[in-house]
Amino acid sequence: MTLHLPWLRDADPANRARYGGKGASLAALVRASFDVPDGFIIPVDVARQLQGAPAEWPPALRRELLARLAALVPDYEPVAVRSSAPDEDGAAASFAGQHETVLGVRGGDAFLDAVARCLASAHSESARAYRQAAGAAAEAQMAVVVQRMVPAVAAGVAFSIDPVTGSRDHVVVEAVRGLGDALVSGQAEGQRFVVHRDSLAILERPADAPVLSDDQVTAIVRAALRAEDLFGGPQDIEFALDDRGKLWLLQSRPITTAAATAPKPDGLGGWYNEFDTPTSDADLWTSANVQEILPGLLTPLTITTFNQTVPRAYTEDYHELGLLARDENPVFMGCFYNRAFLNMEATRLVASRVLGFREGALEQQYLGGPIEDGWRTPLPRFTTWRRRLLTAPRMLRLMATLDKQADRAERAVLDAEQKVRAVDPYALSSAELQRYRERILDFAARISRVHLRVTGVAGAGYDNVLALVRPVLGDEAEGRVPTLFTGLPGVESARISLDLWELSRVAIETGIAGRLREPGFDPRDPALPAPWQQRFTAFIERHGHRGLHEMEVAAKTWRWDPAPVVNMVASYLDIDPGHAPPAVLARQEAERLALTREIDARLGFARRRLFRWLLPRAQGWVALRERTKSILVRAARLGDWHLAAIQARLLDLGVIREPDDIFFLSHEELSNVLANGLRVDLSARVLARRREYERNRHVILPERFRGRPVPLPPAEAGHAGDVLKGTPVSPGRVTGRARVILDPQVDGPLQPGEILVAPVTDAGWTPLFALAAGLVVDMGSALSHGSTVAREYGLPAVVNVRQGTTRIRTGDLIAIDGIAGTVTILEEPPAA
């Protein structure tokens, strides 16, 4: 690639200033896997050098232009030369018809003349007048796009909404035979097709000899709607169908009459969302780690509530520890397209100020490897070392008191829960309900500080054990060290499965096992046997704050919806006792002790002493991390006890129409309504946010990125022989059929012996581990929830695979190597 004249596939869609509106939108379409004719761009900075006639241009640049043309069309097939001004094809003004386009250009001289015509059109009287009326920059700038011509048998335009009425129910297609330039320029009248955007039913078509078949119309409509999703607002696309019937997109631009009501495009092929985090390329975002706490799509109430608590939890704690100066307030967590991300640059800044910091260990823990672009924010050497030395005593005290801090936090949370449960929320005024909300949020922020401290220390402990034993384990260190952290006593997530197993035994002993699978079974029915009632009540009291997506306020935990618990207990009924959680944990403990003895025997004297001191502490910190996560979740879910009363209050005030509408209010809106008892109808905002939420549901984002994320096209399914690489977190090798589960309440069921393939796991997934033969997870690290539980169950596991749920299909025969960190697709699903 030459930086002077980039191919469309290499151009940055965000750089409209360099590539112009047309060039940037075409680059975005290419990245989104639309079929766009091959081409290249003459950027604005290069075009500035092309003054006057081609003979007056710099000879070297003229030769480069001709060389690029020859690379595009070696046999000098016809090309289209198209103007691309930075301020055209935008949401405010399209500049349609104001700048030159030259079609059917053949040969070098004709090509150079066509480029000159496009550049000159920026200075025409009509373009100057249009620019002034649109409020665009007075100085004309111009890039040029050069593309292969499509041998079109039909061409035209499509509008993703009705451009005249603004109706969003209809997509309008206009087409002519041959090239579409006459239609676009208004010199010819095309055939008109009107299609219902939801049903794709053709509501209006020409009476005689339609240019397009029904299938072609449907394909064009789908392309227009895809473009609308890509750019975040109603689009006007130009298309052509070649002699083989293939659909090509030639342009996509906003329908300017509707731009004011459409989501604002971000110039990267996506769109701005109401609750997106302001960012720049200095920020490196990752979904690893944070989406274990906040997986999937988040509602506005969850996003804005965390925006209130997370900065306090991070910055106040790091200020107190001396890791940040009082005037340093980096952003640690962000949100894009209703998804949470962690800022690695902020995390790296803090971690670098702790003695023993190793760049590679942090990146391995969070990213599964080095930063791909190799660029890191420089760390001031003096400040970094000064902070390391100043904070060292505090960090040592912190490590020595973590267990006590966790004990105090747990007692505080249990005490707070008892006080909250003792209050009748329906008897409180709106202002009193708001004061309770504020106190709960402040309390949860303080508790989260304990979890953040434990997480940091646990990660450091694990990484130091890995570094210590690497000389004796060699290349297998990363895959075998997880065994040192398995079969540990008192791991909270393993406790869930043990208690579920005990519940299943009680169900068998009391004769109600068969009823668990009956529709509508109520586990709290007072007529059920007393031993079941006692054990089930104890389970809910201990684990009722857990569940699928347990930190999303809209998600119901097991206390409020125990049906998932019943289903999990039922799935344990048929497990052989030899594969039950108690037996598996005993085997894992034996494997851990055996590997500990092996490493101890192979280490030298000094390393052995250090190993014996460090390992039990690191193991304790890793187990403590699971415990403090549970404590944090319980604190965050204290608001559940008041939720129904607040929903009823908002319905009475006319603020919302449905109880679940509350989750589409912001924290600030909810606080204002309750504090002041406002009667304000926010249903229009709720509706708009629900639409945005559903639109974002289908967006695929990269696992890591700088600045704003660029949405990705859907990944293609894998094929036999493909090898996916990830992070090994639980050793062993297994081969079996895959079961891809995106939501354990919807997908499945997982059959015993299948390999579970999941996007991310939290406590709601834990019971599936007892049925699985292995685990593949799109994101995660050695200390993530799924990794910890997989080790407790002895499941070979690979995480941070990134595209496992899209590349692997249910029924694929796959092989997991939990030491090498690979997942191999051996065989595609058998034909139905």
N, C-alpha and C positions, 0 to 999 in steps of 0.2 A: 504494500500500500504506500502511495506517496501522500505525504501530509498536505501537499499543495492541492491535489485533485482527488479527494477520497471517493471511493465507491460508496454507493448508497448504503450498503450493508455495514460500512465502517464509520459512517458519519454519526455524530452524537445528536440524537433528536432534541436534546435540551438546548443546543446552541443555535437558536433561530437567528441570532445576530450575525453569525458567520455563514449559515447555509440558507437563510431565508425561510419564509413560511412554508413554501411548497417543498423545498429540500428537507426541512426538518420533519414535516408530516410524512413524507414518503419514507424517510429513514425509520420513523416510528412504525409505520406499516410493515416494513421489511422485518424489523425486529419482532413484530407480533405475528410473523409467519403468514401474512397475506401474500398472495401472488402479485408481485409488482415487477414490471419490466426492468431488466438490468440497466444500470446506468451509473453515472458519476456526477459530482457537483464541482462547479467552478465557484469557490467561496468568494465572499464579498471582498476579502483582503487581496485575493488574487485578481478579481475583476477590476479593482481600482487601478491596476497596472495596465489594463487594456483600454487605453484612451485612443479615440479616433478610429481610423480604418485599420484593418488587420495588418497592413504593410507597415504601420507605425508602431506596432507592438514590439516588446523586447523579443529578439530572435529566439533566445533560449526558452522563453515561456511559450512562444508560438510552436516550437518543436515539441515541447512537453504536451501541449494540447493535442497536437496531431498524433503523438505516440499513444496518448490515452484513448483517443478515438479509435485508433487501429486495434488496440487491445479489446475495446468493446465490440467492434464490428470488423473483424479481420478482412472480410470480403467487401467492405464498404456497403453493407446493407443500410437501408434508410434508418435515420434516427429522428427523434423529436428533440428540438432545442427549445427549452421553456424557461421563461423568466421566473425568478424566485426572490422577491424582495422581503426583507425581514419583517415589514409591517403588513404583508399581505397574508391572506388565508388565516386571519386571526379572528378572535371572538368579537372584536369590535368592528372590524371592517375587512371585507374579503379582497378588495381591489380587482374583483372579477372583470375581465375584459379590458383592464387599464394597461396591462403590460403585454409584451409580444410573446407569441408562441409560434414557432416555425416547424411544420411537420414535413415528413418525407424528404429530409435532407440527405443527399448522397455526395460523397467525396469531400476531400480536405478543404478546398477553397470555399465550397458552399457552406461547409460547417463553420468556418471562421466568420464568414459573412453573417450567418444566422446568429452567432454569438454576439456580434457587433450590433445587430438589429435589436436583440433582447436588451442589451445594455443601454442602447440609446432610448428605448421606450420608457425608461425610468424618468426621462427628462421631457417627455411630451407634455403639451399643454393640458390635455385631459387628465393625465396622471397627476400633474402638479395641482390641478384644481380639486381632484378627488382627495389627494393627500391633505390639502388645506381644510376641506370640509370635514374630513374624518379626524382632524386633530393629530395627524401623524407627524413624524419628524420632517422638518422643512427640507433637510438635505437628503437627496435621494440616494439610497444604497441598493445594490442589486447583486444577487448571486444568479447562477444559471445552472439548470439541471439538464443533463443530456441522457437520453434513454433510447434503447432499442424501440423501433416502431412495432406495434402489434398489428399483424395482418387481419384487421377487424372485419368480420362479416356483419356485426351489429355492435353498436356502442350507444352510450347515453349517460344519463345522470340519475341518481336516486337520492331522495330526501328521507331521512329517518323520521321526520314528522312532516305534516302537511305545511309547506312553506307559506301558504297563503292564509289559512285559518289558524295555524299553530296547533292543530289537533295532534295529540300524541297517540291517538288510537290508530292512525293511518300512516303507512309508508308509501310514498309516491315514486314511481319509476317512469322515466320518459326515455324512449329509445328510437333510434333510426337505423336503417341499414347502412353498412359501411362505417366510415369514420364518424366520430361524434362531434367534430369541431363545428360543423354547421349548426347543430342543435345547441351546443354550449354558447356559441356566439349569437344565437337568436335568429340566424338566417334561415333556419328550417324548423318546421313544427314536427315534433316527434309523436309517436304513439304513447298514450298514457295508460298506466296500470296503477290501480289503487289497491293496496293490500292491508288487511287487518294485522297489526303488528303482533298480536298475541296468538291468534289462530292461524295466521298466514293464509287465510282465505282470500282469494282474489275477488274483490268487490266490484272492480271496474276494469274492463279490458276493451280494446278496439273491436269493432264488429266484424271487420274483414281482414284476412291475411295478417295476423299479428306477427310482428318482427321477432318476438320472443316466445318460446314455449313456456308452459306453466312452470316446469321444473327450473328453467333459466330465471324466470321472474322470482321464484322462491329463493334460489341461490343468491341473486342480487340483493334481495331484501335481507337475507341473513348476513350478508357482507356489510350492508349499511348499519344493521343493528350491532354487529361486532365492532364496527368502527366507532359507533356511538359509545359503546362500553369502553373502548380503548381510550378515546379522547375525552370522555366524561361529559358529553353533551351532544345535542342533535347535530348530525353531520349531513353534508352535501357531498356525495362521492361521484367521481367520474369513473366509468368502467368501459371495458371493451371485451367482446367475445371473439376469440380467434377461430380459424377454420376448423379446428378440432373441437370447438365448443368450450374451451377453457376460459374461465373468467379471470380477467386481469383488472386490478385497481390502478388507476392512473392518477388519482388525487383524492384527498379527503380534507374538507375544510368545514369549520363551524357554520351553521345556518345563523347568520348574524342577527336576524330578526328575533331569534329565540334565545340568543346567547345570555340574555340577562337572567333567565330562569334556569339555565342549565348549570351543572357542576363546572367549575372552572378548570380547564385543562392545565396541567403542570408543565407541558412542553416535553415530557419524557414518555409520552404514550399513555399517561395515566391522567389523574385528575386530583385536585385538592379536595380534601375532606374537612368537614367542620372542625374536627378535633385532632387533626394532624399536628405533630410537633414541629415548630420552626427548627431548621437545621441547615447545615452547610457541608461541603466536602471534607471539612476537618473532622466531622463526626463519623465514626465507623460503627454501624449498627449491626447487631446480630440477634437472631431469635433464640439462639442457644441459651440454655439456663432459664431465661426469664419466661419463656413460653411453657416451661414446666409448671410455673406458678400461675401464669395467665395464658392458658392455651386457647387457640381458636379465636373466633370473633368476639369482641368485647362490646357490650352495650355502652351508650354514652354515659350512663350513670356510673358504671364501673370505671371507665376511662377517667372521668373528671374527679371521681372520688380518689383514685390513686394519684392523680395529679396534685391533690391536696396533701396526701400522706407520705408519698414516696420521697419527695425532696426533703421533708423533715427527717424521715428515717435515715436517709443516707447522709445528708450534709451535717445535720446536728451531731450525729455520732462521730463522723470523721473530724469535725471541728473539735469535739471533746477529746478524741484520741490524739489530736495534733497532726493528723495526716493531711488536713487541709487548713490553710490560713483562714481567718475569719472573713476575709473578702473574696475567698475562692468558693464559687457555687456552681460547679459544672452540672450539666444535665445528665443524669445517670440512666433514666428510662424515658422512652419516647413511644409514640403511637402513630402508625400509618395504616390507613385502610382498615381501621378498627382492630388492629393487631399490635401487640406489645413487643418492644425491642429494647435491648440493652446497649448502652453506649460503651463500646470497648475502649475508646480513648479516655473517657472519664475513669473507667475501671482501672485501666493501665496506669493513669496518673497516680491514683491512690496506692495501688499495689506496689508501684516502684519505690514508694517511700517507706517500705517495710524491709528490714534487714533480711537478706536471703532471697530477695526478689530475683527471679530468672525470667527473662522475656519469653523464652521458648515454652516454659512450663505454663505460663498464663495463657498463651495462645493455643497450646495443645488442649488445655482444660476447657476453654470456651469455644474455640474455633475448630478444634480437631487438627490443627497444623498451623504453619506460619501464615501471617497476613499475606494474601495473594499478591497485592500490588506492591508489597515491600516497603510502603511508605508509612512512617510513624511520626507522630508529633514529637519534635525534639524535646527531651527532658533536660532542664537546666541542671548541670552536674552539681554545682555548689548547693542549690536549694534542695535537690534530691537527697544528697548525703547529709545535709544538716537535718532534714526531717527524719531520716533514718535513725540518726544518733539520738535526737531528742525524743523520738517516740519509742525507742527500744525498751526502756523500763516499763512504760505503760502497756506495751504489747505483751511483755512477759507477765505482768500482773493479770492482764486479760486472760491469757492462756491458763493461768493457774486458778482462775475463778469462774471459768465458763460453766461448770456443773452447778455451782451455787446460783449463778445468774439465771440459768434455765429453771432451777427449782423455784426461785422467787417468782419468775415469770409465770410458771404454771400455777402456783398458788394464787397469784394475783388474778389470773384469767378465770380460774374456777370460782374464786370469790366474787368477781364481777358478774359472772354468769348467774350465780345464785341471786344476786341483788336485782339484776335485770328481770329474771323470771318471776320475782316476787311482786313486780309492778304490773298493774292492769293498764295496758297502753291505751285502751279505749276511754279510760277515765282522765287521761291527760289532755291538756289543751294543745293546740297546734304548736304554740311557742315552746311548751314543755317537751313535746316530742322532738322539736328541733334541738333543744339543749341536750337531750339524751343522745341524739345523733352526733353532735359535736364532741361530747365527752367520749363516746365510743370510738370515734375516729382518732382523737388524740391518744387514747389508750392503745389502740391498735398500732399507731405509729411508734409508740414507745416499745411495744412488744416486738415489733419487727426489727428494731435495732439489735435485740438479742440474737434473732435468727441470722441477721446479716453478719454479726461478729462470728458466730459459730460456723457459718458457711465459709467465710474467709479463712479461718483457722483450719477447718477440715480440709479445704482444698490445698492449703500449704502443707499440712501434714501428709496427705496422700502423695503429693508431688515429691516431697523429700524422701519418703519411703521408696518411691519409684527410682529416684536418682541414686539412693544408697545401694540398692540391690541390682541395678542395671549391670555393673561389672561382672556379676556372677550369673545372671540370667540371660544376658546378651540380647539378641534380637527378640527373644520371647518375653522380655520383661514387661512390656505394656500389656501383653495378653495374659500373663500369669499372675502379676501383682494383684489384680482384683480378687484372687482366691484368698489373699491375706485379709480381706475385708468381708468375708462371707461366713455364715454360721455364727455370727456374733450374738451374744445374748441381749435381749431387750430392744431390738430394732423395731421401731414403731410400726413401719409398714408391714413387716413380717407378722407382727402381733395381730393385725387385722385378719390375715388368713388363718392364723391359729384359732382365733375366736370364731371365725366362720365355720371352721372344721368342727369345733366343739358344738356349735349350734346344730350342725348337721347330725352329729351323734345323738344329741338330745331329741331331735325330731324323730330319729329312728327308734330310740328307746321309748318314747312316749306314744308311738304309733301314729304320728301325724305326717310322716314323710310323704305319703301319697297325696296329701292335701296341699302340699306346697306348690304343686304344679297345677292346681285347679285355678281357673280364672276367678279373680276377685277375692282370693284368699287374703284375709285380714290378719296379719301377724300379731295384732294387739287385741284380738277378740278375747274378752274376759272368760269365755267358755273354754278356751284352750287349756291344756294341762299346766299346772302351776310351775313345774320345772322349766317348761318352754317359756312361759311368761317372764319368769325371773331371769333366765339367761338372755332372752331377747332384750328385755329392758336394760340389763347391764351392758349389752353390746351397744345399744343406742346411746346410753349415757357416756360410754367411753369413746365411741367412734361416730356418733350421730352428726357431728359437724363436718364429716368428710363426704365426698361424693365426686361425681364427674364434673370437671370444670369448677371446682369447689371455691375458687376465689372470684368467680363471676357472680355478681349479686343476683342476677336473674336465674341462676341455676339453683335448683332445689337440692339440699343436702339430704342425707339418709334419714335424718330426724323428721323432716317434713314430707318425705316421699320414700317410705321404706320398701317399696316394690323391688328396687334393684337388689336390696339385701336378701329378700326372699328368693329371687332368681339365682343369686350367687350361692345361697345355702343349698338350693335344689341341685345346682350343678356339682356340688361336692358329694352328693349322696352316693354316686356310683364310682367314686375314686377308690382304687385299691388302697388299703391301709399302708402298703409298702411305698406308695407314691404320695401319701398324705403329707401335709406340711410338717408335722413333728418328725417323721422319718427322714424327709428330705433335709431338714435343718440339721439333724444329727449327722447325716452323711457329709454335709457341707462343713460342719465343724471339724470332722475328722480330716477332711481334705485340707482345711486351713492349717490345722496343727501339723500335718505331715509336711506341707510346703514350708512352714515356719522352721521346722527342724532341719529340712534340707538346706535352706538358705543360711541358717545359723552355723551349720557345719562347714559351709564353703567360704564364709567370710573370714577375713583376717582378724586379729585380736582387736584392734581399735574399732574397725567397722562393726564387729560383732557386739561390742559393748554399746556402741551408739544404736545399733539395730534393736537390741533388747530394751533400751530406754525409749526409743522413739515409737516403735510399732504399737505397743498397747495404748499409748496416748493418741496416736493417729486413729487407731480403731475406735477408741472412745469418742473422738471428735466426729468421726463419720456417723456413728450411731446417734450421737447427740444432734446432728444436723436434721435427721429424720424426725426426732422428737420435737425440736423447736419449730420445725415446719408445722407439725400438728398443732402446737400451742398457738402459733401465729394464725392458722386457719380458724381455730376456735375463737380467738379474739376478734378476727375480722367478721365472723358470722354472728356476733352478738346482736347486730342490728336486725337479724331475722325475727327476733322476738317481738319487734315493733312493726314489722313490715306490713302485715295485714291491716293494722289500725291506721297506718299512714296512707295506705292505698284507699281505704274507706273514706278517710278525711278528704283526700284529693278528689274523689268521685263526688262527694257531697258539695265541695266547693266549685265543681264544674271545671276543674283544671284539666282532667283527663277523662276519656270516654270508657276505657277498659282498665282493669287493675294492672295488667302488664305494661300499660303505657308509661308507668312510672320509670321503667328502666331506660326509656328514651328521653327522659329529662336530664339536664345536667345537674351536677351537685349544687351549683350556684342557684339555679332556678328552683330546685326543691327546697333549698335552705331559705330562699327569699319568700316562697309561698308559705312555708310553715311558720317562719319567724313573724310574718306580718299578717297571716290569715287571709292572703289575697284570693279574690275570686277572679281568676284570669284564665281564659280558655287557651291552653297550649296545644290543642289537638293538631293544629296545622303544623307546628314544629315537630310533633311526634310523628306525623305521617311522613314528612320530608326525611326525617332521620331513619325511619323504618325502610324507606326506599333506598336510602344510601347504604344502610346495613345490608340489605338484600343484594344490591349491586356489588358490594365489596365481598360478598360471600364467594363469588366465583373468581376473584382476583387471585392470581398466583404470584407470590413475592419471593425474591431470593432470600436465602438463609442469612446472607450478610451483604452489606452494601454501604457505600459512602453517600452522605446527603440523603436526598429522597430516593426511594426505591423505584426501579423500573419494572413494571409488571412483566411477568414471563409468559410465553406461550405454554400451553399444556405439554407436558413431557410425553414422548412416545412410549408406548409399552415396550418393555424389554423383550429380548429374544433368547432362545437357548444359546448358551455360551457366554452371555454377558456377565461381567463381574462388577459388582458394586462394592466400593471401598468405604469403610467407615472406621469408627473407633472401637476396638475390642474392649469390652467391659466385664465379660464373664466367660471364662475359658471353656473349652470343649468344642466338639464338632458334632453336627447333627444334619441329617438329610430328611426332608419331609415335604408335604404339601403345604403351600402357603394359604393363610387365611388373612386377607386384607380387611382390617376393621378400622373405619374412620370414627365411628361412634358406637361404643359397646351397647348402647340402649337401642340401636337401630339395626346395625349390621350383625352378621353372624347367623347362628351361634358358632362359637369356636368348638371344634370337635377335639376330643382328647388325642394328643399326638400330632396335631397340626402346629405349624410355626406361625406365631402371631406377628403380623406386620402392621405397625401402627404409626401415626404421625407424631404422637407424643403421649406420655402416660402420666397419670396422677393417681391418687388413691382409688378413684373409681374404676381403674383398670386392674387393680391388684388381684382380685379373685381369678381372673383369666389365666394368671401365671401358673396356677395349679394344674390347668388343663393343657398348657402349651408344652411343646417339645423344644422350642427355641424362640428367640425374640429378635426382631429387626425393627428399629425405630428411626424415623427421619431425622430427629434432632436429639441432642442429649450429650452427656459427658459421663465420665467414670463415676461421678457422685450424684448423678440425677436419680430421680425416684425409680424409674424403670431399671436402671443399672443395679441399684442397691437391691431391689426385690429379686431381680433375675439371679443375682449371686446367691441370695438366700435360698432360692429354689434349685440352684445348680443348673440353670438354663444357659446353654451357649447363647451369647447375646452380642450384637453389634449395633451401635447407635451412631448418630450423626451421619446416616447414610444419605440424607437430604431428599432423595427422590424414590425411596423404597416403595411408598404407597402408590406411586404412579408408574414406576417401571415394573413392579411385580404385580401379578394378577392373582386373584384367588384361584387356586388349583395348580399354579406353577409348582413344579418340583424344584426345590431350592436346597442349597447346601450352605450352612453357616460354619465358618471357621472363627471361633471366638478367641483365638490366639493371634491369628494373622489379621483379623478385622475385615474379612471379606464375606460377601454373599454372592453365590454363583447360581444363576438360573440354569438348571440342567435340562429342563423339559417344560414346554408350554402346556397349558391345560388340555386335557384330552377332549376331543370333540364331543359335543353333547349328543 
